[in-house]
């Protein structure tokens, strides 16, 4: 079943359950997917759909940071609830051990020895962890720690 079909079924279920938080997040996702499809002037592929979902999750995380700094914990909690809903549509996240192993392998493969080689290592790590949800900041910190 495609993401669009799953999303449609989940929307109906959320409406029947009168789960407003879930319904809002799913409608937002459906709109973002539709807008991206219109922008591309074709149906989205699986990887593009996942990219849209991860972009929305990243936006929510940034919003949580802003709301927390602004003292609006109620809005931060709302955004966190939306992240929980959206995470269902993303592949499993890479664990810290997987990130560490990928960084070690990438450093060995690229022959990196200093901070100047960080771009090559980051590219290799992200390619190695393709198909999993990976936080770029976490990877960046792991690479800096190993090269620094």
C-alpha positions as CSV (number, residue, x, y, z in Angstrom):
1,X,0.0,0.0,0.0
2,X,1.4,3.4,-1.0
3,X,1.9,6.3,1.5
4,X,-1.0,8.1,-0.1
5,X,-3.4,5.2,0.4
6,X,-2.2,4.6,3.9
7,X,-2.6,8.3,4.6
8,X,-6.2,8.3,3.3
9,X,-7.2,5.4,5.4
10,X,-5.6,6.9,8.5
11,X,-7.4,10.2,7.9
12,X,-10.7,8.4,7.8
13,X,-9.9,6.6,11.0
14,X,-8.8,9.8,12.7
15,X,-12.1,11.5,11.7
16,X,-14.1,8.6,13.0
17,X,-12.2,8.6,16.3
18,X,-12.5,12.4,16.5
19,X,-8.7,12.6,17.3
20,X,-8.1,16.2,16.5
21,X,-4.3,16.2,16.9
22,X,-3.8,13.3,14.6
23,X,-6.3,14.7,12.1
24,X,-4.5,18.0,12.0
25,X,-1.1,16.4,11.5
26,X,-2.4,14.0,8.8
27,X,-4.2,16.8,6.9
28,X,-1.0,18.9,7.0
29,X,1.0,15.9,5.6
30,X,-1.5,15.3,2.8
31,X,-1.4,19.0,1.9
32,X,2.4,19.0,1.8
33,X,2.5,15.9,-0.4
34,X,-0.1,17.4,-2.8
35,X,1.8,20.7,-3.0
36,X,5.1,18.9,-3.7
37,X,3.4,16.8,-6.4
38,X,2.0,20.0,-8.0
39,X,5.4,21.6,-7.8
40,X,7.0,18.6,-9.5
41,X,4.1,18.3,-12.0
42,X,4.0,14.6,-11.5
43,X,3.3,12.0,-8.9
44,X,5.9,11.7,-6.2
45,X,8.1,8.7,-5.8
46,X,8.6,6.9,-2.5
47,X,11.9,8.6,-1.6
48,X,10.4,12.0,-2.4
49,X,7.4,11.3,-0.2
50,X,9.7,10.3,2.7
51,X,11.7,13.5,2.1
52,X,8.5,15.6,2.5
53,X,7.6,13.7,5.7
54,X,11.1,14.2,7.2
55,X,11.0,17.9,6.2
56,X,7.8,18.3,8.2
57,X,9.3,16.5,11.2
58,X,12.3,18.8,11.0
59,X,10.1,21.9,10.9
60,X,8.2,20.6,14.0
61,X,11.5,20.1,15.9
62,X,12.6,23.6,15.0
63,X,9.2,25.0,16.2
64,X,9.6,23.1,19.5
65,X,12.9,24.7,20.0
66,X,11.5,28.2,19.3
67,X,8.4,27.6,21.5
68,X,10.5,26.3,24.3
69,X,12.8,29.3,24.2
70,X,9.7,31.6,24.1
71,X,8.1,30.0,27.1
72,X,5.2,28.5,25.2
73,X,5.3,24.9,26.5
74,X,1.6,24.3,25.4
75,X,2.5,24.9,21.7
76,X,5.7,22.9,22.1
77,X,3.7,19.9,23.3
78,X,1.3,20.3,20.4
79,X,4.2,20.1,18.0
80,X,5.6,17.1,19.8
81,X,2.3,15.3,19.4
82,X,2.4,16.0,15.7
83,X,5.9,14.6,15.4
84,X,4.7,11.3,17.0
85,X,2.0,11.1,14.3
86,X,4.4,11.9,11.5
87,X,7.1,9.5,12.7
88,X,4.8,6.6,11.8
89,X,5.4,7.4,8.1
90,X,9.2,7.4,8.4
91,X,11.5,4.4,8.3
92,X,13.2,3.3,11.5
93,X,15.7,5.7,12.9
94,X,19.4,4.8,12.9
95,X,20.7,4.1,16.4
96,X,23.8,5.7,17.9
97,X,25.7,2.5,17.4
98,X,24.8,2.4,13.7
99,X,25.8,6.0,13.2
100,X,29.1,5.4,15.0
101,X,29.9,2.3,12.9
102,X,29.0,4.2,9.7
103,X,31.3,7.1,10.8
104,X,34.2,4.8,11.5
105,X,33.8,3.0,8.2
106,X,33.5,6.2,6.3
107,X,36.7,7.6,7.9
108,X,38.5,4.4,7.0
109,X,37.1,4.4,3.4
110,X,37.9,8.0,2.7
111,X,41.2,8.2,4.5
112,X,40.1,11.3,6.3
113,X,42.4,12.6,8.9
114,X,41.3,16.2,9.7
115,X,38.4,18.5,9.9
116,X,39.1,19.5,6.2
117,X,37.8,16.0,5.2
118,X,34.5,16.4,7.0
119,X,32.5,16.9,3.8
120,X,33.7,13.7,2.3
121,X,33.0,11.7,5.5
122,X,29.5,13.3,5.9
123,X,28.6,12.3,2.3
124,X,29.8,8.7,2.8
125,X,28.0,8.4,6.2
126,X,24.7,9.7,4.8
127,X,25.0,7.3,1.8
128,X,25.7,4.4,4.1
129,X,22.7,5.2,6.3
130,X,20.3,5.7,3.3
131,X,16.9,4.2,3.9
132,X,16.9,5.0,7.6
133,X,15.9,8.2,9.4
134,X,19.1,10.0,10.3
135,X,19.5,13.3,12.2
136,X,22.2,15.3,10.3
137,X,23.2,17.1,13.5
138,X,23.9,13.8,15.3
139,X,26.0,12.6,12.4
140,X,27.8,15.9,12.2
141,X,28.7,15.8,15.9
142,X,29.9,12.2,15.6
143,X,32.1,13.1,12.7
144,X,33.6,16.1,14.4
145,X,34.3,14.1,17.5
146,X,36.1,11.4,15.5
147,X,38.1,13.8,13.3
148,X,38.7,16.4,16.0
